[in-house]
């Protein structure tokens, strides 16, 4: 699993392609009768804004990690495993990366609430305007996506706080 994670971290385009294909497969399951190619093309076009945001965030994270994809992948792996870097330059890069990610996630609870309300509203509107198949699909998607976001977001935030505390504890004056 670690090899897949590292491969996907190095190749952002594979993550994007897999996301578009997964979203297209889900849309095709919920709304059958449309050609898969047209669904893939529409999903890819609609996803362009999200791709731009992901690329911009990736660029900032690479800059914080020393400017290389390999450096970012290495720091991300250490963050996942809880390994505190020993090299001073790598510690500084980890400190910058953790600070950036904590700053970016400061409104995560409000964002999750808004997403939950949005998904629930879409599910209710689907129930009012479409059939039971589409409603069930949207309900499953709402519960699964919101639950995954909650669990994964809490895990990532806990890792970031733990790493920040470890970097502070091992720094010479207890400061980042």
C-alpha positions in Angstrom: 0.0 0.0 0.0 2.9 2.3 0.8 4.2 1.9 -2.8 0.9 2.9 -4.2 0.7 6.0 -1.9 4.2 7.1 -2.9 3.4 6.6 -6.6 0.2 8.6 -6.3 2.0 11.3 -4.4 4.7 11.7 -7.0 2.3 11.6 -9.9 -0.6 14.0 -9.2 -2.0 13.5 -12.8 -2.8 9.9 -11.9 -4.8 11.0 -8.9 -6.7 13.4 -11.0 -7.4 10.8 -13.8 -8.5 8.2 -11.2 -10.8 10.7 -9.5 -12.4 11.7 -12.8 -12.9 8.0 -13.7 -14.4 7.1 -10.3 -16.7 10.1 -10.4 -17.8 9.2 -13.9 -18.4 5.6 -12.9 -20.6 6.8 -9.9 -22.5 9.1 -12.1 -23.1 6.4 -14.7 -24.4 4.0 -11.9 -26.8 6.6 -10.5 -28.0 7.9 -13.9 -27.8 5.0 -16.4 -28.5 5.5 -20.1 -25.8 8.1 -20.8 -22.7 7.2 -22.7 -19.7 6.7 -20.5 -17.5 8.8 -22.7 -19.8 11.8 -22.5 -19.9 11.4 -18.7 -16.1 11.3 -18.5 -15.7 14.3 -20.7 -18.3 16.3 -18.8 -16.8 15.3 -15.5 -13.3 16.3 -16.7 -14.5 19.7 -17.8 -16.4 20.4 -14.6 -13.3 19.3 -12.6 -11.0 21.8 -14.2 -11.4 24.3 -11.3 -10.7 21.7 -8.7 -7.6 20.6 -10.7 -6.4 24.2 -10.7 -6.8 24.5 -7.0 -5.0 21.2 -6.4 -2.1 22.2 -8.6 -1.7 25.5 -6.8 -1.8 23.9 -3.4 0.7 21.3 -4.5 3.0 24.0 -5.8 2.9 25.8 -2.4 3.5 22.6 -0.5 6.5 21.7 -2.8 7.9 25.2 -2.1 7.5 24.7 1.7 9.2 21.2 1.4 12.2 22.5 -0.4 11.0 22.8 -3.9 11.1 19.1 -5.1 8.4 16.5 -5.4 10.6 13.9 -3.8 11.2 16.2 -0.8 7.4 16.6 -0.4 6.8 12.9 -0.7 9.5 12.2 1.9 8.1 14.7 4.3 4.5 13.5 3.8 5.6 9.9 4.5 7.4 11.0 7.7 4.3 12.9 8.7 2.1 9.8 8.1 4.4 7.6 10.2 5.1 10.2 12.9 8.8 10.2 12.2 10.4 13.5 13.3 13.2 14.5 10.8 16.7 14.8 12.3 18.3 16.9 9.6 17.9 20.7 10.5 17.0 21.6 7.0 14.5 18.8 6.8 13.1 19.8 10.2 12.7 23.4 8.9 10.9 22.2 5.8 8.6 19.9 7.9 7.9 22.8 10.3 6.9 25.0 7.3 4.8 22.2 5.7 3.0 21.5 9.0 2.4 25.2 9.6 1.0 25.7 6.1 -1.3 22.7 6.4 -2.6 23.7 9.8 -3.3 27.2 8.5 -5.1 25.8 5.5 -7.3 23.5 7.6 -8.3 26.1 10.2 -11.9 26.2 9.0 -12.2 22.5 8.5 -15.2 22.1 10.9 -17.2 24.8 9.2 -16.3 23.4 5.8 -17.5 20.0 6.8 -20.8 21.3 8.2 -21.4 23.2 4.9 -20.5 20.1 2.8 -22.8 18.0 4.9 -25.7 20.5 4.5 -25.0 20.7 0.8 -24.9 17.0 0.3 -28.1 16.5 2.4 -29.9 19.2 0.5 -28.9 17.6 -2.9 -30.1 14.3 -1.6 -33.5 15.8 -0.5 -33.8 17.6 -3.9 -33.0 14.4 -5.7 -35.7 12.6 -3.7 -38.2 15.3 -4.7 -37.3 15.3 -8.4 -35.9 11.8 -9.3 -36.5 8.2 -8.7 -35.7 6.0 -5.7 -32.5 4.6 -7.4 -31.0 8.1 -7.7 -32.1 9.1 -4.2 -30.6 5.9 -2.7 -27.3 6.5 -4.6 -27.1 10.1 -3.4 -27.9 9.1 0.2 -25.2 6.5 0.2 -22.8 9.0 -1.3 -23.7 11.6 1.3 -23.2 9.3 4.2 -20.0 7.7 2.9 -18.4 10.9 1.7 -19.3 12.9 4.9 -18.2 10.0 7.1 -14.9 9.6 5.3 -14.2 13.4 5.4 -14.8 13.5 9.1 -12.6 10.5 10.0 -9.8 11.3 7.5 -9.8 15.0 8.4 -9.6 14.3 12.1 -6.8 11.8 11.5 -4.8 14.3 9.4 -5.3 17.1 11.8 -4.2 15.0 14.8 -1.0 14.0 12.8 -0.3 17.6 12.1 -0.7 18.7 15.7 1.4 15.8 17.0 4.2 16.6 14.5 4.1 20.3 15.5 4.3 19.4 19.2 7.2 17.0 18.4 9.1 19.6 16.4 8.6 22.2 19.2 9.7 19.8 21.9 12.9 19.0 20.1 13.8 22.5 19.0 16.5 24.3 21.0 14.2 26.9 22.7 10.9 25.0 22.4 9.8 27.3 19.6 9.2 26.3 15.9 
